[in-house]
Amino acid sequence: MKKRVNKAQILRVAVTMVFVSCLLMMRSYDPNFQALSHGAGTLDMRFHYSSIEAYKLFDILNAQGRLLYIRILLIDFIFITSFALVQNFILKSIMGKALLKTKWRWAFAISYLRGLSDVIENISVLIMINRFPSELPGLVAFSSFFTTLKFISLGLWLVSIPILIVIRIMKGKELNHE
């Protein structure tokens, strides 16, 4: 008896492997980045940052550190995409068929908003790095806004998980009583 290959499962496993690989690659760069930035860390891991903080970081990093930052951001684009998909795989399994066809499927938009915010943030930071030492304070504020939005979206996604679990349980009870 032949077992049928589930393409959706293969896709989920492949995307999850890409997600974990990107995460590990970025983490492997972290010690070098920490050393070059004197422990400052990347802008995209802060909830908010100012123009002064951004340009101080770029200055401290020097050319070698800025090149490393660009590499990290390029890997991050792949990470962003895979993370949005992993987030939606998780939501899909939590929702089950009961909620997928209801208004609650809007929750998928949260991970796409997080991903889009992250992409806009990365593009902005890449522009800032490439224009350095020229300062673009408006772009820093724009980028920082999207960094904050990314973290808020991630928080909303995390909060949506227990909410959707409760709703699915309640919906299941409704179906059992009918």
One Martini backbone bead per residue (centre of mass of N, CA, C, O) as a GRO file, in nm:
protein
  178
    1MET     BB    1   0.093   0.039   0.026
    2LYS     BB    2   0.060   0.361  -0.056
    3LYS     BB    3   0.181   0.667   0.045
    4ARG     BB    4   0.070   0.980   0.061
    5VAL     BB    5   0.180   1.289  -0.021
    6ASN     BB    6   0.190   1.577   0.178
    7LYS     BB    7   0.239   1.890   0.064
    8ALA     BB    8   0.169   2.066   0.312
    9GLN     BB    9   0.366   1.929   0.507
   10ILE     BB   10   0.623   1.981   0.348
   11LEU     BB   11   0.599   2.286   0.352
   12ARG     BB   12   0.602   2.325   0.659
   13VAL     BB   13   0.879   2.197   0.703
   14ALA     BB   14   1.044   2.376   0.512
   15VAL     BB   15   0.972   2.650   0.639
   16THR     BB   16   1.072   2.580   0.922
   17MET     BB   17   1.366   2.529   0.837
   18VAL     BB   18   1.418   2.812   0.731
   19PHE     BB   19   1.354   2.962   0.988
   20VAL     BB   20   1.571   2.824   1.168
   21SER     BB   21   1.816   2.886   0.988
   22CYS     BB   22   1.796   3.193   1.003
   23LEU     BB   23   1.812   3.218   1.305
   24LEU     BB   24   2.093   3.083   1.331
   25MET     BB   25   2.249   3.274   1.147
   26MET     BB   26   2.191   3.535   1.303
   27ARG     BB   27   2.307   3.430   1.573
   28SER     BB   28   2.601   3.383   1.463
   29TYR     BB   29   2.644   3.704   1.425
   30ASP     BB   30   2.608   3.831   1.710
   31PRO     BB   31   2.894   3.841   1.837
   32ASN     BB   32   3.013   4.030   1.621
   33PHE     BB   33   2.810   4.258   1.653
   34GLN     BB   34   2.854   4.310   1.952
   35ALA     BB   35   3.151   4.385   1.923
   36LEU     BB   36   3.119   4.618   1.705
   37SER     BB   37   2.879   4.766   1.897
   38HIS     BB   38   2.931   4.741   2.203
   39GLY     BB   39   2.634   4.596   2.269
   40ALA     BB   40   2.388   4.739   2.109
   41GLY     BB   41   2.263   4.626   1.871
   42THR     BB   42   1.994   4.616   1.684
   43LEU     BB   43   1.727   4.805   1.583
   44ASP     BB   44   1.507   4.565   1.537
   45MET     BB   45   1.531   4.498   1.874
   46ARG     BB   46   1.375   4.756   1.920
   47PHE     BB   47   1.099   4.941   1.996
   48HIS     BB   48   1.278   5.210   1.995
   49TYR     BB   49   1.433   5.488   1.804
   50SER     BB   50   1.669   5.723   1.739
   51SER     BB   51   1.875   5.909   1.553
   52ILE     BB   52   2.109   5.905   1.747
   53GLU     BB   53   2.120   5.596   1.787
   54ALA     BB   54   2.157   5.510   1.494
   55TYR     BB   55   2.420   5.682   1.423
   56LYS     BB   56   2.591   5.573   1.649
   57LEU     BB   57   2.591   5.282   1.554
   58PHE     BB   58   2.712   5.326   1.269
   59ASP     BB   59   2.975   5.449   1.377
   60ILE     BB   60   3.073   5.214   1.558
   61LEU     BB   61   3.075   4.984   1.338
   62ASN     BB   62   3.169   5.056   1.084
   63ALA     BB   63   3.219   4.909   0.786
   64GLN     BB   64   3.215   4.614   0.885
   65GLY     BB   65   2.950   4.633   1.055
   66ARG     BB   66   2.764   4.731   0.826
   67LEU     BB   67   2.801   4.480   0.651
   68LEU     BB   68   2.687   4.283   0.859
   69TYR     BB   69   2.410   4.416   0.881
   70ILE     BB   70   2.329   4.364   0.590
   71ARG     BB   71   2.338   4.056   0.605
   72ILE     BB   72   2.127   4.027   0.826
   73LEU     BB   73   1.895   4.167   0.667
   74LEU     BB   74   1.887   3.967   0.428
   75ILE     BB   75   1.811   3.723   0.600
   76ASP     BB   76   1.557   3.855   0.729
   77PHE     BB   77   1.372   3.836   0.481
   78ILE     BB   78   1.341   3.529   0.499
   79PHE     BB   79   1.246   3.517   0.789
   80ILE     BB   80   0.988   3.684   0.763
   81THR     BB   81   0.841   3.493   0.571
   82SER     BB   82   0.861   3.233   0.742
   83PHE     BB   83   0.727   3.348   0.997
   84ALA     BB   84   0.450   3.414   0.879
   85LEU     BB   85   0.391   3.120   0.803
   86VAL     BB   86   0.423   2.994   1.084
   87GLN     BB   87   0.207   3.160   1.218
   88ASN     BB   88  -0.022   3.047   1.029
   89PHE     BB   89   0.008   2.751   1.099
   90ILE     BB   90  -0.067   2.787   1.393
   91LEU     BB   91  -0.345   2.916   1.353
   92LYS     BB   92  -0.468   2.691   1.183
   93SER     BB   93  -0.448   2.472   1.405
   94ILE     BB   94  -0.616   2.627   1.617
   95MET     BB   95  -0.879   2.674   1.449
   96GLY     BB   96  -0.954   2.503   1.245
   97LYS     BB   97  -1.236   2.447   1.060
   98ALA     BB   98  -1.435   2.611   1.240
   99LEU     BB   99  -1.275   2.909   1.190
  100LEU     BB  100  -1.179   2.946   0.888
  101LYS     BB  101  -1.499   3.027   0.795
  102THR     BB  102  -1.469   3.287   0.960
  103LYS     BB  103  -1.401   3.598   1.096
  104TRP     BB  104  -1.130   3.485   1.245
  105ARG     BB  105  -0.929   3.493   0.992
  106TRP     BB  106  -0.808   3.781   1.046
  107ALA     BB  107  -0.557   3.686   1.215
  108PHE     BB  108  -0.362   3.653   0.972
  109ALA     BB  109  -0.301   3.962   0.934
  110ILE     BB  110  -0.102   4.001   1.165
  111SER     BB  111   0.146   3.856   1.037
  112TYR     BB  112   0.152   4.040   0.786
  113LEU     BB  113   0.195   4.304   0.938
  114ARG     BB  114   0.456   4.223   1.068
  115GLY     BB  115   0.610   4.164   0.807
  116LEU     BB  116   0.574   4.439   0.668
  117SER     BB  117   0.706   4.606   0.890
  118ASP     BB  118   0.981   4.461   0.869
  119VAL     BB  119   1.043   4.532   0.577
  120ILE     BB  120   1.032   4.839   0.603
  121GLU     BB  121   1.249   4.856   0.816
  122ASN     BB  122   1.482   4.724   0.654
  123ILE     BB  123   1.485   4.920   0.418
  124SER     BB  124   1.542   5.170   0.589
  125VAL     BB  125   1.811   5.072   0.711
  126LEU     BB  126   1.958   5.030   0.444
  127ILE     BB  127   1.946   5.322   0.358
  128MET     BB  128   2.093   5.442   0.602
  129ILE     BB  129   2.357   5.286   0.563
  130ASN     BB  130   2.410   5.377   0.260
  131ARG     BB  131   2.404   5.699   0.351
  132PHE     BB  132   2.627   5.683   0.523
  133PRO     BB  133   2.669   5.986   0.698
  134SER     BB  134   2.408   6.054   0.622
  135GLU     BB  135   2.116   6.209   0.751
  136LEU     BB  136   1.769   6.063   0.819
  137PRO     BB  137   1.542   6.139   1.047
  138GLY     BB  138   1.274   6.062   0.905
  139LEU     BB  139   1.353   5.764   0.849
  140VAL     BB  140   1.395   5.683   1.139
  141ALA     BB  141   1.106   5.736   1.234
  142PHE     BB  142   0.974   5.547   1.033
  143SER     BB  143   1.126   5.289   1.118
  144SER     BB  144   1.048   5.294   1.420
  145PHE     BB  145   0.748   5.267   1.377
  146PHE     BB  146   0.769   4.980   1.239
  147THR     BB  147   0.898   4.845   1.478
  148THR     BB  148   0.669   4.890   1.674
  149LEU     BB  149   0.449   4.754   1.499
  150LYS     BB  150   0.579   4.477   1.499
  151PHE     BB  151   0.556   4.429   1.810
  152ILE     BB  152   0.254   4.468   1.832
  153SER     BB  153   0.177   4.242   1.634
  154LEU     BB  154   0.307   4.016   1.793
  155GLY     BB  155   0.135   4.057   2.045
  156LEU     BB  156  -0.139   4.009   1.907
  157TRP     BB  157  -0.079   3.726   1.814
  158LEU     BB  158  -0.032   3.604   2.096
  159VAL     BB  159  -0.320   3.683   2.203
  160SER     BB  160  -0.485   3.523   1.985
  161ILE     BB  161  -0.442   3.233   2.073
  162PRO     BB  162  -0.619   3.205   2.332
  163ILE     BB  163  -0.872   3.319   2.203
  164LEU     BB  164  -0.903   3.098   1.980
  165ILE     BB  165  -0.922   2.861   2.169
  166VAL     BB  166  -1.180   2.949   2.313
  167ILE     BB  167  -1.357   2.978   2.062
  168ARG     BB  168  -1.330   2.687   1.966
  169ILE     BB  169  -1.450   2.557   2.215
  170MET     BB  170  -1.723   2.705   2.203
  171LYS     BB  171  -1.798   2.612   1.917
  172GLY     BB  172  -1.793   2.308   1.985
  173LYS     BB  173  -2.027   2.323   2.191
  174GLU     BB  174  -2.241   2.427   1.997
  175LEU     BB  175  -2.233   2.180   1.801
  176ASN     BB  176  -2.307   1.965   2.028
  177HIS     BB  177  -2.601   2.110   2.097
  178GLU     BB  178  -2.745   2.076   1.798
   0.00000   0.00000   0.00000
